[in-house]
Amino acid sequence: MDKTEVITEVSDVKKISLNIKIDLLEQLKRFASQKGLSNTSAVNQAISDFLYFRDQHRSGNKVLIEDKNGDRKEIVFR
């Protein structure tokens, strides 16, 4: 009889429950749908992006948005 090896992927994932404002949930679902992501992946990406920009700001860097007219605005994190 042949042995079958089962490979289990170990991942650092924790299931959580959270309360989210209805308008944010709708925006999240639209974003996820547009990008072909699950809601979970969309939340993970949003948090990851936020933390990246927050860390840049904490390091003394400026986070800027430039509009189509070339006007720049600094994003300030609280």
C-alpha positions in Angstrom: 0.0 0.0 0.0 1.4 3.4 -1.0 1.7 6.2 1.6 0.1 9.5 0.8 1.9 12.5 2.1 -0.4 15.4 3.1 1.2 18.8 2.9 -0.4 21.4 5.1 0.5 25.0 4.5 1.2 26.8 7.8 0.1 30.4 7.7 0.1 33.2 10.2 -3.6 33.9 10.0 -6.1 34.8 12.7 -9.8 35.1 12.2 -11.4 38.2 13.7 -14.7 39.8 13.9 -15.1 43.6 13.6 -17.7 46.3 13.4 -17.5 48.4 10.2 -19.5 51.4 9.1 -21.9 50.6 6.3 -20.5 53.1 3.9 -17.0 51.7 4.4 -18.2 48.2 3.9 -19.8 49.2 0.6 -16.6 50.9 -0.5 -14.6 47.8 0.5 -16.9 45.5 -1.4 -16.7 47.7 -4.5 -12.9 47.8 -4.3 -12.6 44.1 -3.8 -14.9 43.4 -6.8 -13.0 45.8 -9.0 -9.7 44.2 -8.2 -11.0 40.6 -8.2 -10.2 40.2 -4.5 -12.0 38.6 -1.6 -13.2 41.0 1.1 -10.5 39.5 3.3 -7.7 40.2 0.8 -9.1 43.8 0.3 -9.0 44.4 4.1 -5.5 43.0 4.4 -4.3 45.2 1.5 -5.9 48.3 2.9 -4.3 47.8 6.3 -1.0 47.0 4.8 -1.1 50.1 2.6 -2.1 52.3 5.6 0.7 50.9 7.7 3.3 51.5 5.0 2.3 55.2 4.5 2.0 55.7 8.3 5.5 54.3 8.8 6.8 56.5 6.0 5.3 59.5 7.8 6.7 58.4 11.2 10.1 58.2 9.6 10.0 61.9 8.7 9.0 61.4 5.1 6.2 63.3 3.5 3.3 61.5 1.8 2.0 63.6 -1.0 -1.0 63.4 -3.4 -0.6 65.1 -6.8 -3.8 65.8 -8.7 -4.2 65.9 -12.4 -3.4 69.7 -12.4 -0.1 69.1 -10.7 -1.2 70.5 -7.4 0.2 68.7 -4.4 -1.3 68.0 -1.0 0.4 66.4 2.0 -1.4 63.5 3.7 -1.1 64.0 7.5 -1.6 61.0 9.7 -3.0 61.4 13.2 
